[in-house]
Amino acid sequence: MDLFGNDVDEAGNSIDRNGKEVEIKEYFMSNGQIAEDNQRDSEYTKILADKIVERFYKENRVLTSHLLAFAIFEILKKRHRRLDLFGLLRLSEEDTLIPYEQFIKVMERLVAKLKIMADEKKLKLSHPFNENIEYIVQHGIENIGIYHRKK
C-alpha cells in the first residue's frame, strides 16, 4: 500500500482501484505545479487512515493469546466497572481470579463471533481456532506473554 492507500505492484508502482498505474507526484499538483494545500493533505490523511484500518482488519491475524487476554480484560472490566484502566492494572491477584466456567462461556461467545467475522472476510483467525474451545484456551495460555522475559 502506498501513502495514499493505493495498492502497490511488485515493482513499487502505485495502482489505483481500476488497475491503472498512478503517478504519486500528481497528488501534490495544482495547475501543473507542486503546491502546498493543507485541506487536500488533510483529506488524503483521512483517506489513508481509513484504508489502514480497513487493511488492518483484513490482514491482521487473531491469535489465541490475543483473544485470551481480551476476554480476561473484558471480564475484569465488567466486574470492576468503577475502576479506570490503572485501577484494573493494580488489582490484587485474588481480585483477578475468574471461575473457569464463566471464562469458557465468554470465550465460546467470542470465538463464535470471530468465526462469523472471519466468514465475512472481516478478519483472519490463526489455525488453532479450527479446534475445540479447550484447545483454543490451552493454546492461548501457552502463548500469552511469549515475547516477555518473565511470563
Steps between C-alpha positions, in 0.01 A plus 500: 500500500634845415457811711162568339355154559552374146625149442862469390630249245822301537698776327376757753258676264177634648189345347154659528175308559454466122837327464672797338846622601487827694764773506526601868640842412161593349337479844705805601441707187267789431494673161797291386718601796579333832310709751439505873135442589420426863135415432596250228773349718256467790255314277775268372599429860141406588473273194828330590393454864176334390691274260752399771218403736323306223818312407587436865177307547543308176870417535556467874466151643323445832709278727368291788715701741339822373154362567595360840638838617201686355248268669668526840526878474134536400383273784702699754385832354137391528550366853671821617298763310605785729872453440692675226778327308761569768270366770450180301874460454555535876247233601631239741549147373197377694285771338598376154392139550229397255295181532597266215138437397434874466820544302414213262152645435651838412760335277234293321296815424807687379623212283155467342496873420855488360412205276206695357729797437756270336228351276408858401870559414523773765799338672720192497529238773809299583482123447425402863155657459408191295525294821267469801474768768720314751780479244461869412524598868799272566679631191433857613636428848815343357565796271398801705800707598725311259684823418563590863798385699283421801170332412 
